[in-house]
Amino acid sequence: YFLNKRAPNSTCVRLELARDKVGHLLVDRNYETTLPNHYAVGDINGLSETAHASRLQAISVAKRISEGKGFYTPPYKIPYVLYTLPLSYAKVGLTKKELEERKIEHKEVSVPFRPFAVGSIYQTEEGLINLYFDKKDFLLGAEVFCVNAQEVIASLTVSLFAELNRDIMSRIAIAHPTLSEVAFLRL
């Protein structure tokens, strides 16, 4: 997504399958290719180029094959992380830029780390969490820029996936002091 936009090595697949311009194998919501009972998960389908998305897609296909029913996770509900030091960036759902490009009405809640005790534990007060809610206060997306952003985004991913609204999120008790709690303190 960020640094990993790469062309797939799909030349090893010697089947007549539909591909996009880059070479990703086209799949449906079951991760099935244009050839019945042939599936493509992970980087090769281009939906989400992360290991955790690939694992989820593989589990879905395994369930479809073994139980007759898989599941689909929209790519926007898969967290993305840019690992950098000292701070990292993580996002799930729609970013502010994506919301504006799509002209989606939204409310933004920005939470800086500076006033919270957890900053002293990590010896930094730098960091920011931006949460985006729709007009009914359901979470549309989150962007996190802080130490261990990959850890903070996990609870926000669950909130987005479970379609929690701001009121329900504000009732969740998150351990103190932790980085994750910061996202829930200003709801």
CYANA upper distance limits for C-alpha pairs under 8 A (distance plus 0.5 A):
  1 TYR  CA      5 LYS  CA      6.17
  1 TYR  CA     48 SER  CA      8.03
  1 TYR  CA     49 GLU  CA      7.22
  1 TYR  CA     80 TYR  CA      7.87
  2 PHE  CA     82 LEU  CA      7.62
  4 ASN  CA     49 GLU  CA      7.76
  5 LYS  CA     49 GLU  CA      8.30
  7 ALA  CA     22 VAL  CA      6.40
  7 ALA  CA     23 GLY  CA      7.20
  7 ALA  CA     24 HIS  CA      8.05
  8 PRO  CA     22 VAL  CA      7.97
  8 PRO  CA     23 GLY  CA      6.68
  8 PRO  CA     24 HIS  CA      6.54
  8 PRO  CA     43 ASP  CA      7.01
  8 PRO  CA     44 ILE  CA      5.87
  8 PRO  CA     46 GLY  CA      8.42
  9 ASN  CA     23 GLY  CA      8.25
  9 ASN  CA     44 ILE  CA      7.70
 10 SER  CA     23 GLY  CA      6.89
 10 SER  CA     24 HIS  CA      7.42
 10 SER  CA     25 LEU  CA      8.02
 10 SER  CA     44 ILE  CA      7.08
 16 GLU  CA     35 LEU  CA      8.46
 17 LEU  CA     25 LEU  CA      7.27
 17 LEU  CA     26 LEU  CA      8.15
 17 LEU  CA     33 THR  CA      7.36
 17 LEU  CA     34 THR  CA      6.30
 17 LEU  CA     35 LEU  CA      7.02
 18 ALA  CA     25 LEU  CA      6.55
 18 ALA  CA     26 LEU  CA      6.14
 18 ALA  CA     33 THR  CA      8.01
 18 ALA  CA     34 THR  CA      6.67
 19 ARG  CA     23 GLY  CA      5.76
 19 ARG  CA     24 HIS  CA      5.79
 19 ARG  CA     25 LEU  CA      4.97
 19 ARG  CA     26 LEU  CA      5.72
 20 ASP  CA     24 HIS  CA      5.94
 20 ASP  CA     25 LEU  CA      7.14
 20 ASP  CA     26 LEU  CA      7.06
 24 HIS  CA     43 ASP  CA      8.36
 24 HIS  CA     44 ILE  CA      5.71
 24 HIS  CA     45 ASN  CA      5.38
 24 HIS  CA     46 GLY  CA      6.06
 25 LEU  CA     33 THR  CA      7.33
 25 LEU  CA     40 ALA  CA      7.45
 25 LEU  CA     44 ILE  CA      6.57
 25 LEU  CA     45 ASN  CA      5.36
 25 LEU  CA     46 GLY  CA      8.04
 26 LEU  CA     33 THR  CA      6.35
 26 LEU  CA     34 THR  CA      7.55
 26 LEU  CA     45 ASN  CA      6.60
 27 VAL  CA     31 TYR  CA      5.38
 27 VAL  CA     32 GLU  CA      5.52
 27 VAL  CA     33 THR  CA      4.97
 27 VAL  CA     34 THR  CA      7.30
 27 VAL  CA     39 TYR  CA      7.99
 27 VAL  CA     40 ALA  CA      7.44
 27 VAL  CA     45 ASN  CA      7.19
 28 ASP  CA     32 GLU  CA      6.01
 28 ASP  CA     33 THR  CA      7.21
 29 ARG  CA     71 PHE  CA      8.46
 29 ARG  CA     72 TYR  CA      6.32
 30 ASN  CA     60 SER  CA      8.13
 30 ASN  CA     61 VAL  CA      7.53
 30 ASN  CA     64 ARG  CA      8.45
 30 ASN  CA     70 GLY  CA      7.25
 30 ASN  CA     71 PHE  CA      7.39
 30 ASN  CA     72 TYR  CA      6.98
 31 TYR  CA     39 TYR  CA      6.01
 31 TYR  CA     40 ALA  CA      6.31
 31 TYR  CA     41 VAL  CA      6.95
 31 TYR  CA     57 GLN  CA      7.78
 31 TYR  CA     61 VAL  CA      7.56
 32 GLU  CA     36 PRO  CA      7.38
 32 GLU  CA     37 ASN  CA      7.06
 32 GLU  CA     38 HIS  CA      6.22
 32 GLU  CA     39 TYR  CA      4.73
 32 GLU  CA     40 ALA  CA      6.87
 33 THR  CA     37 ASN  CA      8.19
 33 THR  CA     38 HIS  CA      6.18
 33 THR  CA     39 TYR  CA      5.87
 33 THR  CA     40 ALA  CA      6.93
 34 THR  CA     38 HIS  CA      8.29
 39 TYR  CA     61 VAL  CA      7.86
 40 ALA  CA     44 ILE  CA      7.10
 40 ALA  CA     45 ASN  CA      6.46
 41 VAL  CA     45 ASN  CA      6.47
 41 VAL  CA     54 SER  CA      6.34
 41 VAL  CA     57 GLN  CA      6.16
 41 VAL  CA     58 ALA  CA      6.55
 42 GLY  CA     46 GLY  CA      7.63
 42 GLY  CA     47 LEU  CA      8.07
 42 GLY  CA     48 SER  CA      7.41
 42 GLY  CA     49 GLU  CA      6.85
 42 GLY  CA     50 THR  CA      7.80
 42 GLY  CA     51 ALA  CA      7.81
 42 GLY  CA     53 ALA  CA      7.30
 42 GLY  CA     54 SER  CA      4.55
 42 GLY  CA     55 ARG  CA      8.05
 42 GLY  CA     57 GLN  CA      7.48
 42 GLY  CA     58 ALA  CA      8.34
 43 ASP  CA     47 LEU  CA      7.90
 43 ASP  CA     48 SER  CA      7.23
 43 ASP  CA     49 GLU  CA      5.36
 43 ASP  CA     50 THR  CA      7.80
 43 ASP  CA     54 SER  CA      7.71
 47 LEU  CA     75 PRO  CA      6.69
 48 SER  CA     53 ALA  CA      6.56
 48 SER  CA     54 SER  CA      7.98
 48 SER  CA     75 PRO  CA      6.45
 48 SER  CA     78 ILE  CA      8.19
 49 GLU  CA     53 ALA  CA      7.57
 49 GLU  CA     54 SER  CA      7.91
 50 THR  CA     54 SER  CA      6.77
 50 THR  CA     80 TYR  CA      8.16
 51 ALA  CA     55 ARG  CA      6.69
 52 HIS  CA     56 LEU  CA      6.82
 53 ALA  CA     57 GLN  CA      6.68
 53 ALA  CA     78 ILE  CA      7.05
 54 SER  CA     58 ALA  CA      6.61
 55 ARG  CA     59 ILE  CA      6.73
 56 LEU  CA     60 SER  CA      6.78
 57 GLN  CA     61 VAL  CA      6.80
 57 GLN  CA     72 TYR  CA      8.19
 57 GLN  CA     73 THR  CA      8.48
 58 ALA  CA     62 ALA  CA      6.61
 59 ILE  CA     63 LYS  CA      6.64
 59 ILE  CA     70 GLY  CA      8.47
 60 SER  CA     64 ARG  CA      6.67
 60 SER  CA     69 LYS  CA      8.50
 60 SER  CA     70 GLY  CA      5.06
 60 SER  CA     71 PHE  CA      5.88
 60 SER  CA     72 TYR  CA      7.71
 61 VAL  CA     65 ILE  CA      6.66
 61 VAL  CA     70 GLY  CA      6.48
 62 ALA  CA     66 SER  CA      6.48
 62 ALA  CA     70 GLY  CA      8.02
 63 LYS  CA     67 GLU  CA      5.72
 63 LYS  CA     68 GLY  CA      7.11
 63 LYS  CA     69 LYS  CA      6.42
 63 LYS  CA     70 GLY  CA      5.57
 64 ARG  CA     68 GLY  CA      4.88
 64 ARG  CA     69 LYS  CA      4.79
 64 ARG  CA     70 GLY  CA      4.74
 64 ARG  CA     71 PHE  CA      8.43
 65 ILE  CA     69 LYS  CA      8.04
 65 ILE  CA     70 GLY  CA      8.49
 73 THR  CA     77 LYS  CA      7.20
 73 THR  CA     78 ILE  CA      8.09
 74 PRO  CA     78 ILE  CA      7.77
 76 TYR  CA     92 VAL  CA      6.91
 76 TYR  CA     93 GLY  CA      5.26
 76 TYR  CA     94 LEU  CA      7.17
 77 LYS  CA     92 VAL  CA      6.41
 77 LYS  CA     93 GLY  CA      5.82
 77 LYS  CA    157 THR  CA      7.39
 77 LYS  CA    160 LEU  CA      7.52
 77 LYS  CA    161 PHE  CA      6.83
 78 ILE  CA     92 VAL  CA      6.62
 78 ILE  CA     93 GLY  CA      7.95
 78 ILE  CA    157 THR  CA      7.93
 79 PRO  CA     90 ALA  CA      7.43
 79 PRO  CA     91 LYS  CA      6.13
 79 PRO  CA     92 VAL  CA      4.99
 79 PRO  CA     93 GLY  CA      8.07
 79 PRO  CA    153 ILE  CA      7.62
 79 PRO  CA    154 ALA  CA      8.29
 79 PRO  CA    157 THR  CA      7.16
 80 TYR  CA     90 ALA  CA      6.04
 80 TYR  CA     91 LYS  CA      5.90
 80 TYR  CA     92 VAL  CA      6.93
 81 VAL  CA     88 SER  CA      7.89
 81 VAL  CA     89 TYR  CA      6.24
 81 VAL  CA     90 ALA  CA      4.74
 81 VAL  CA     91 LYS  CA      7.09
 81 VAL  CA    149 ALA  CA      8.12
 81 VAL  CA    150 GLN  CA      6.61
 82 LEU  CA     88 SER  CA      6.39
 82 LEU  CA     89 TYR  CA      5.60
 82 LEU  CA     90 ALA  CA      6.69
 83 TYR  CA     87 LEU  CA      8.33
 83 TYR  CA     88 SER  CA      5.50
 83 TYR  CA     89 TYR  CA      7.18
 84 THR  CA     88 SER  CA      5.28
 84 THR  CA     89 TYR  CA      8.05
 85 LEU  CA    147 VAL  CA      8.39
 86 PRO  CA    147 VAL  CA      6.86
 87 LEU  CA    127 GLY  CA      8.12
 87 LEU  CA    145 PHE  CA      6.97
 87 LEU  CA    146 CYS  CA      5.23
 87 LEU  CA    147 VAL  CA      4.99
 87 LEU  CA    148 ASN  CA      7.48
 87 LEU  CA    149 ALA  CA      7.97
 88 SER  CA    144 VAL  CA      8.48
 88 SER  CA    145 PHE  CA      6.18
 88 SER  CA    146 CYS  CA      6.04
 88 SER  CA    147 VAL  CA      6.39
 88 SER  CA    148 ASN  CA      6.74
 88 SER  CA    149 ALA  CA      5.96
 88 SER  CA    150 GLN  CA      7.94
 89 TYR  CA    143 GLU  CA      7.83
 89 TYR  CA    144 VAL  CA      6.08
 89 TYR  CA    145 PHE  CA      5.00
 89 TYR  CA    146 CYS  CA      7.17
 89 TYR  CA    149 ALA  CA      6.20
 89 TYR  CA    150 GLN  CA      7.94
 90 ALA  CA    143 GLU  CA      6.35
 90 ALA  CA    144 VAL  CA      5.64
 90 ALA  CA    145 PHE  CA      7.10
 90 ALA  CA    149 ALA  CA      6.05
 90 ALA  CA    150 GLN  CA      6.36
 90 ALA  CA    153 ILE  CA      6.77
 91 LYS  CA     95 THR  CA      7.85
 91 LYS  CA    141 GLY  CA      7.89
 91 LYS  CA    142 ALA  CA      6.03
 91 LYS  CA    143 GLU  CA      4.92
 91 LYS  CA    144 VAL  CA      6.69
 91 LYS  CA    153 ILE  CA      7.19
 92 VAL  CA    141 GLY  CA      6.06
 92 VAL  CA    142 ALA  CA      6.00
 92 VAL  CA    143 GLU  CA      7.30
 92 VAL  CA    153 ILE  CA      7.65
 92 VAL  CA    156 LEU  CA      8.04
 92 VAL  CA    157 THR  CA      6.65
 92 VAL  CA    160 LEU  CA      8.39
 93 GLY  CA    140 LEU  CA      6.28
 93 GLY  CA    141 GLY  CA      4.42
 93 GLY  CA    142 ALA  CA      6.83
 93 GLY  CA    157 THR  CA      8.46
 93 GLY  CA    160 LEU  CA      7.65
 94 LEU  CA     98 GLU  CA      6.30
 94 LEU  CA     99 LEU  CA      6.75
 94 LEU  CA    132 TYR  CA      8.48
 94 LEU  CA    140 LEU  CA      6.46
 94 LEU  CA    141 GLY  CA      5.03
 94 LEU  CA    142 ALA  CA      7.56
 95 THR  CA     99 LEU  CA      6.68
 95 THR  CA    132 TYR  CA      8.31
 95 THR  CA    141 GLY  CA      6.49
 95 THR  CA    142 ALA  CA      7.14
 95 THR  CA    143 GLU  CA      7.17
 96 LYS  CA    100 GLU  CA      6.66
 96 LYS  CA    132 TYR  CA      7.86
 97 LYS  CA    101 GLU  CA      6.57
 98 GLU  CA    102 ARG  CA      6.62
 99 LEU  CA    103 LYS  CA      6.45
 99 LEU  CA    104 ILE  CA      5.64
 99 LEU  CA    105 GLU  CA      8.00
 99 LEU  CA    106 HIS  CA      8.05
100 GLU  CA    104 ILE  CA      6.71
100 GLU  CA    105 GLU  CA      8.49
105 GLU  CA    134 ASP  CA      6.97
105 GLU  CA    135 LYS  CA      7.42
106 HIS  CA    132 TYR  CA      6.76
106 HIS  CA    133 PHE  CA      5.94
106 HIS  CA    134 ASP  CA      5.13
106 HIS  CA    135 LYS  CA      6.61
107 LYS  CA    132 TYR  CA      6.12
107 LYS  CA    133 PHE  CA      5.64
107 LYS  CA    134 ASP  CA      6.79
107 LYS  CA    135 LYS  CA      7.62
108 GLU  CA    130 ASN  CA      7.20
108 GLU  CA    131 LEU  CA      6.18
108 GLU  CA    132 TYR  CA      5.20
108 GLU  CA    133 PHE  CA      6.99
109 VAL  CA    130 ASN  CA      6.18
109 VAL  CA    131 LEU  CA      5.59
109 VAL  CA    132 TYR  CA      6.98
109 VAL  CA    186 ARG  CA      8.20
109 VAL  CA    187 LEU  CA      8.15
110 SER  CA    128 LEU  CA      7.44
110 SER  CA    129 ILE  CA      6.22
110 SER  CA    130 ASN  CA      4.98
110 SER  CA    131 LEU  CA      6.93
111 VAL  CA    128 LEU  CA      6.16
111 VAL  CA    129 ILE  CA      5.57
111 VAL  CA    130 ASN  CA      6.86
111 VAL  CA    182 VAL  CA      7.75
111 VAL  CA    183 ALA  CA      7.33
111 VAL  CA    186 ARG  CA      7.37
112 PRO  CA    126 GLU  CA      8.14
112 PRO  CA    127 GLY  CA      6.37
112 PRO  CA    128 LEU  CA      4.89
112 PRO  CA    129 ILE  CA      6.87
113 PHE  CA    118 VAL  CA      8.50
113 PHE  CA    119 GLY  CA      7.06
113 PHE  CA    125 GLU  CA      6.15
113 PHE  CA    126 GLU  CA      6.57
113 PHE  CA    127 GLY  CA      5.63
113 PHE  CA    128 LEU  CA      6.41
113 PHE  CA    129 ILE  CA      8.45
113 PHE  CA    182 VAL  CA      7.56
114 ARG  CA    119 GLY  CA      7.25
114 ARG  CA    125 GLU  CA      5.03
114 ARG  CA    126 GLU  CA      6.83
114 ARG  CA    127 GLY  CA      7.88
115 PRO  CA    125 GLU  CA      8.25
116 PHE  CA    125 GLU  CA      8.50
116 PHE  CA    182 VAL  CA      7.90
117 ALA  CA    121 ILE  CA      7.74
117 ALA  CA    177 PRO  CA      7.06
118 VAL  CA    122 TYR  CA      7.20
118 VAL  CA    177 PRO  CA      5.77
118 VAL  CA    178 THR  CA      6.24
118 VAL  CA    179 LEU  CA      6.74
119 GLY  CA    123 GLN  CA      6.33
119 GLY  CA    124 THR  CA      5.53
119 GLY  CA    125 GLU  CA      5.24
119 GLY  CA    126 GLU  CA      8.11
120 SER  CA    124 THR  CA      6.62
120 SER  CA    125 GLU  CA      7.50
122 TYR  CA    147 VAL  CA      8.16
126 GLU  CA    146 CYS  CA      7.04
127 GLY  CA    144 VAL  CA      8.18
127 GLY  CA    145 PHE  CA      5.84
127 GLY  CA    146 CYS  CA      4.72
127 GLY  CA    147 VAL  CA      7.73
128 LEU  CA    144 VAL  CA      6.53
128 LEU  CA    145 PHE  CA      5.80
128 LEU  CA    146 CYS  CA      6.86
129 ILE  CA    142 ALA  CA      7.73
129 ILE  CA    143 GLU  CA      6.32
129 ILE  CA    144 VAL  CA      5.01
129 ILE  CA    145 PHE  CA      6.83
129 ILE  CA    183 ALA  CA      6.89
130 ASN  CA    142 ALA  CA      6.13
130 ASN  CA    143 GLU  CA      5.67
130 ASN  CA    144 VAL  CA      6.93
131 LEU  CA    139 LEU  CA      7.81
131 LEU  CA    140 LEU  CA      8.34
131 LEU  CA    141 GLY  CA      6.57
131 LEU  CA    142 ALA  CA      5.00
131 LEU  CA    143 GLU  CA      7.10
131 LEU  CA    183 ALA  CA      8.48
132 TYR  CA    139 LEU  CA      6.45
132 TYR  CA    140 LEU  CA      5.91
132 TYR  CA    141 GLY  CA      5.71
132 TYR  CA    142 ALA  CA      6.61
133 PHE  CA    137 ASP  CA      5.53
133 PHE  CA    138 PHE  CA      5.71
133 PHE  CA    139 LEU  CA      4.98
133 PHE  CA    140 LEU  CA      5.70
133 PHE  CA    141 GLY  CA      7.70
133 PHE  CA    166 ARG  CA      8.17
134 ASP  CA    138 PHE  CA      5.94
134 ASP  CA    139 LEU  CA      7.08
134 ASP  CA    140 LEU  CA      6.84
136 LYS  CA    165 ASN  CA      8.23
137 ASP  CA    165 ASN  CA      5.83
137 ASP  CA    166 ARG  CA      5.86
137 ASP  CA    167 ASP  CA      8.28
138 PHE  CA    163 GLU  CA      7.11
138 PHE  CA    164 LEU  CA      6.55
138 PHE  CA    165 ASN  CA      4.56
138 PHE  CA    166 ARG  CA      6.59
139 LEU  CA    159 SER  CA      7.85
139 LEU  CA    160 LEU  CA      6.28
139 LEU  CA    163 GLU  CA      7.38
139 LEU  CA    164 LEU  CA      7.13
139 LEU  CA    165 ASN  CA      6.51
139 LEU  CA    166 ARG  CA      7.44
140 LEU  CA    160 LEU  CA      7.41
141 GLY  CA    160 LEU  CA      7.60
142 ALA  CA    153 ILE  CA      8.22
142 ALA  CA    156 LEU  CA      7.52
143 GLU  CA    153 ILE  CA      8.42
144 VAL  CA    149 ALA  CA      6.26
144 VAL  CA    152 VAL  CA      7.85
144 VAL  CA    153 ILE  CA      7.35
145 PHE  CA    149 ALA  CA      6.48
148 ASN  CA    152 VAL  CA      7.35
149 ALA  CA    153 ILE  CA      6.62
150 GLN  CA    154 ALA  CA      7.32
151 GLU  CA    155 SER  CA      8.42
151 GLU  CA    179 LEU  CA      8.37
151 GLU  CA    180 SER  CA      7.64
152 VAL  CA    156 LEU  CA      7.63
152 VAL  CA    179 LEU  CA      6.66
152 VAL  CA    180 SER  CA      5.08
152 VAL  CA    183 ALA  CA      8.26
153 ILE  CA    157 THR  CA      6.45
153 ILE  CA    180 SER  CA      8.23
154 ALA  CA    158 VAL  CA      6.96
155 SER  CA    159 SER  CA      6.78
155 SER  CA    180 SER  CA      7.49
156 LEU  CA    160 LEU  CA      6.63
156 LEU  CA    183 ALA  CA      8.45
157 THR  CA    161 PHE  CA      6.45
158 VAL  CA    162 ALA  CA      6.40
159 SER  CA    163 GLU  CA      6.56
159 SER  CA    164 LEU  CA      5.77
159 SER  CA    169 MET  CA      7.71
160 LEU  CA    164 LEU  CA      6.81
164 LEU  CA    168 ILE  CA      6.64
164 LEU  CA    169 MET  CA      6.89
165 ASN  CA    169 MET  CA      6.70
166 ARG  CA    170 SER  CA      6.60
166 ARG  CA    187 LEU  CA      6.88
167 ASP  CA    171 ARG  CA      7.23
167 ASP  CA    187 LEU  CA      8.06
168 ILE  CA    172 ILE  CA      7.43
169 MET  CA    184 PHE  CA      7.30
169 MET  CA    187 LEU  CA      8.00
170 SER  CA    184 PHE  CA      6.55
170 SER  CA    185 LEU  CA      7.87
170 SER  CA    187 LEU  CA      6.06
172 ILE  CA    184 PHE  CA      8.25
174 ILE  CA    178 THR  CA      8.28
174 ILE  CA    180 SER  CA      7.59
174 ILE  CA    181 GLU  CA      5.68
174 ILE  CA    184 PHE  CA      8.26
175 ALA  CA    181 GLU  CA      7.11
176 HIS  CA    181 GLU  CA      7.24
177 PRO  CA    181 GLU  CA      7.69
178 THR  CA    182 VAL  CA      7.80
179 LEU  CA    183 ALA  CA      8.39
180 SER  CA    184 PHE  CA      8.03
181 GLU  CA    185 LEU  CA      6.83
182 VAL  CA    186 ARG  CA      8.17
